[in-house]
């Protein structure tokens, strides 16, 4: 598939293009947070409880006079960084285990899949809460906790792909030419099984952002990092006095997660063109 | 690493611990009835609904003195005395009392015709049993006070005499219902107090009797018709409603389903809104006995926190008026020093630390802590109390305020169990804390600063590790001095020393909001406010 095919497939899905634009906007916000809102987002820059569009706080200020807009811009960094890194870690764990299980089969497959099921039987969020609580909240522990609860579906997906590709002729050919198992996994099977993995990884970034927001909402975020979930959590009790404090960060979460889902859809269409076309 | 290993246990125990720890914090409220109302004729009848939060573990006040337990059990049990809002003793189960001129002998005359809820008479024997046997075994504060007695004797059925080993003028402050609740000797004598089956159905002398307890929902008390004051109490009964969610508590109060909330039932940010409601009266009176004081607790074992110039710099760097107005929504008073201004022997003539980042920077310069390339002079770890968002906001404020003078703050988060474990074991740099003062510096203030009380593993002791022999001597001397003028001198001097050395940075004399429906009269009139008997409380028609 050429790049052009890919973009054509992607662009056919209007929602995906919109999602990509939104996502780029969020990324730009995160990248330029220091220029748009210089200084510390925790800074009590203005009077407390300023409604939106008043004074120098575009989206209003919170109970300590912190600028909500600055919080959203700086929070975008935390959300994106956590979403991307934890997905990368989950990919590493999930794809490795899935590949090993699918490629080797037999007792290795059994062992790895039972291990995966062990994680799948524990509710994601509960496990994440427990992990963060045990290791005390910080950006690192949150990333690890999210990765640890997110990898099992990836492992199952990778295993299924590997199982079916394992018996294909090009893999048999590679075996007969004497390539090592590692080379076969990395150079032959993995590139051919990437499409579904990329699609689910893009959706996983969205889930990771939601997980981080939920943890912060519960007060299990990094207390030194401004994040959207923290903003909503801290403002929740004051919703009757100051709706804007929870509304805008909430909107930021919704838009980002939505954009990632739309992009995921678009990737799916682009990477599985037959499927997309058959849908019309 | 050891906190991490302990963390799983804490997850299980954390909820329970949080409840236990939050209780002292969550417990008090009082309203003063206007004098004009007292002249109305009380109406008999009516049932009052009061929030109780969190739900008490049991109601036997001699065994458990957590805040919510006190509010409920204060209607069932009684102490010998209660206190007016200036902390002067007033009769409760004791009709009158005398103190010998040498300050060693306290004699109490008891009320007549007092009966326990099971019909047995209340006599001096019960008082002797409670103070010499029951409380010394079950009640930490009671043990500290009554172990100072050389003898406790019933002179006759209506008279009890306490003889002290050495003078202790704070003794008279130790007889309200939570410090010394009278327990029935005929039920507890010779038994294992904590395992006594009667603990499920508390028997006291108070105006209300235990009727029913539906766990997780309500505790129902009904009028004691044999109460020793004729015609009282006026109410038919009281329901204590358990409502764990803050928003629901505020709604119950707004809609008139409950007629009273106290201590931390209403979150500070809801107070301004609820105060506007025409059917409610808000007061911060009735907490004079507990008189909570909050502070930044600083571990003197960590550099540079051991240098008093650094602690002074912190005191100058923070704006305590901002903290009071913006974080506590105006509830509380900015303190001058270690003794709450409503407690006896408070002296405002001390070193006061106004908000001045410049002075803070100057002190840090003096210490040789120059700003580095990024403006940072020193880094400290602050662990806010895990008791709700007000304390988290305070942590966020401290990070900003100290950051402005070049002290970088790293916030640590923890759960309630982990917090008390780390503070008690001195494993912290800076945290926030608050303690009750119990009406007299000898009872509630000295414990934080005297070096005898540096005890590893014990919460609410001198966990900072502050030690000054002069301070120890003054607190010890003032505790046994019977001349109030001389006591004042010693306490004034100790306040001057402490405000100069800043062992902790005092933040706020905390106030709790008590909301009471305007139909309820005479509630919350003493220094123990909502924990008093309510034997003269009545409700007017809607």
Interface residues (C-beta under 8 A of the other chain):
Chain A: X40 X42 X43 X44 X48 X63 X64 X65 X130 X133 X134 X135 X136 X137 X219 X220 X223 X224 X234 X237 X238 X240 X241
Chain B: X3 X4 X7 X8 X11 X246 X247 X267 X269 X270 X273 X326 X327 X389 X392 X393 X395 X396 X397 X399 X400 X403 X410 X411 X412 X413 X414 X415
